[in-house]
């Protein structure tokens, strides 16, 4: 026996279907949305600064919002430029030295690993000549190798173009998002059904509070780790301790990538400055301890607890969102978890108040 749907139920079903289709479309357009997501995150982080300048009075005149947005965006990219000016001299200093040290490193590696490889039946010289011969043999193995190389080059070229396009798009999108931030939020609020507007705005305020706490906690993690790596590398005697430590700490907001880039710079510095394995061992100890401090103390305490997530939830969020949405998912993992946590808290409250639970 079927019951006819009322007009209101039909409208509800229709709009649920529309929003479900819209959500599916956004999921399918995930790679295209990456620059928009990055710009929205940056705009959200920078909007409080724009609001402060927007309400600033100079004499009798209010500072117009377009000018406030321009000032904040310029300050942000000035900070990024300063970070690049820290990185570039380190690379300029290390790359020529690395080029000169590579033959020595390969000779030492061949002396240590060569006999053990020959015991296993692997006859490969690890010096420059041996590696050149190995590469020549592999490249001459057939057309299949070349096809693989060309395919990889095409994929890499496409990815590079995508990153370049994102680097160009993100500042433009961020500028217009900041310019239209409050009217955009008002339009989103106006699209919410009126009977849900009060509850929705309350949830939005909770999410905003949690995300602000997340950003403050992440900033504390970055500052503490920048100080730790700089001091630890200085104590170990590294000439480039300050820039490498600052870079590693500031890039921690990009999980794994920031740590890996700082570790690579430190390993290169160790190979160039120290003889033997003492420098590499020092880097392994410093960065291993740094990773333990970040993973088991700083991030769970300063970030995870500020958004109400325990350490297991933090680790799961990083892995799950990375698996679902790739690199953008890793960036969004903890903030999105805060949003989902607020939604889950309200859903749980509704469930405990329902007749289904209490019957």
Buried (B, 14 or more C-beta within 10 A) or exposed (E): EEEEEEEEEEEEEEEEEEEEEEEEEEEEEBEEBBBBBBBBBBBBBBBEBBBEBBEEEEEEEEBEBEEBBBBBBEEBEEEEEEBEEBBEEBEEBBEEBBEEBEEEBBBBEBEEEBEEBEEEEEEEBBBEEBBEEEEEEEEEEEEEEEEEEEEEEEEEEEEEEBEEEBEEBBBEBBBBBBBBBBEBEEEEEEEBEEEEEEEEEEBBEBBEEBBBBBBEBBBBBBEBBBEBBBBBBBEBEBBBBBBBBBBBBBBBBBBEEBBBBBBEBBBBBBBBBBEEEEBBEBBBEBBEEBEEBBBEEBBBBBBBBBBBBEBEBBBBBBEBBBEBBEBBBBBBBBBBBBBEBBEEEEEEEEEEEEEEEEE
